[in-house]
Amino acid sequence: MAVSRKVDRRAVGRNRIKRIIRERFRQWCAKPHGADPYFDVVVLPRPRAAQADSAALACSLERLWQRIGSRDDDAARARRAMRKLN
């Protein structure tokens, strides 16, 4: 996770964004979603994140976590199908 000064000039704003990202990621990891536990996630907020309230950031992150989970499910299905062929 990287929140640059371009996103928010104030450290308070950057730290708020980081806290929200960390907390939402922890909640997402705690849910059983069947995703591969060994992957990296890079979060690079845009300057609009500094003006968004906490609820809007949380909602946006939740949508992104769901997209990651659905892609992992597709990849897992593809791996299982390949194993059956071999």
Rosetta blueprint (number, residue, H / E / L):
1 M L
2 A L
3 V L
4 S L
5 R L
6 K L
7 V L
8 D L
9 R L
10 R L
11 A H
12 V H
13 G H
14 R H
15 N H
16 R H
17 I H
18 K H
19 R H
20 I H
21 I H
22 R H
23 E H
24 R H
25 F H
26 R H
27 Q H
28 W H
29 C H
30 A H
31 K L
32 P L
33 H L
34 G L
35 A L
36 D L
37 P L
38 Y L
39 F L
40 D L
41 V L
42 V L
43 V L
44 L L
45 P L
46 R L
47 P L
48 R H
49 A H
50 A H
51 Q H
52 A L
53 D L
54 S H
55 A H
56 A H
57 L H
58 A H
59 C H
60 S H
61 L H
62 E H
63 R H
64 L H
65 W H
66 Q H
67 R H
68 I H
69 G H
70 S H
71 R H
72 D H
73 D H
74 D H
75 A H
76 A H
77 R H
78 A H
79 R H
80 R H
81 A H
82 M H
83 R H
84 K H
85 L H
86 N L
